């Protein structure tokens, strides 16, 4: 699969390395200029490229890996009809006070979906510290795997992301629809929680 990252920071780099290991190709972008990504590409190898937003948007799957507030600076037509993973987290001190989120009127990913009207959105890869992801991945079948939550309204895309989660050595845990994704946000007990499927289920539903 061809995977594009809007963002070229730590989250994008760790996920890109895991995806490349499973045979996928990646395209990363960076608002600071593609030259800044040269050292990253050298570390990731030939299956990684740098590109502008338009090139990223042409990939089979696009992952939002930028600060939450930066999502809303992106052209809202860019990802129309595209499969998108929202890997962002909302932090009020960084992203500003957003009343709908402060009052829990909406999940953070619902506002992302509103912005990118016509895109297919799944929330995933946001809850475990990205620095720990590579070390926690367990591709071997005989190892008890860590569970990663995901949520979304489109069953086809959820199945696609669940398969990707499985490929890189984790167990996908379906939290529900995008409204349910608030159960895996940065202001919940699930955020930064590391555990197997049963333990994650207790945390989400407890």
ABEGO torsion letter per residue (X at the ends): XBBBBBEABAAAAAAAAAAAAAGBBBBBBBAAEAAAAAAAAAAAEAABBBBBAAAAAABABBBBBBBAAAAAABBAAAABGBBBBBABBBBAAAAEBBAAAAAGABBAAAAAAAABBGBBBBBBGAABBAAAAAAABBABAABBBBBBBBBEABAAAAAAAAAAAAAAGBBBBBAEBAAAAAAABAABAABGBBBBAAAAAAAAAX
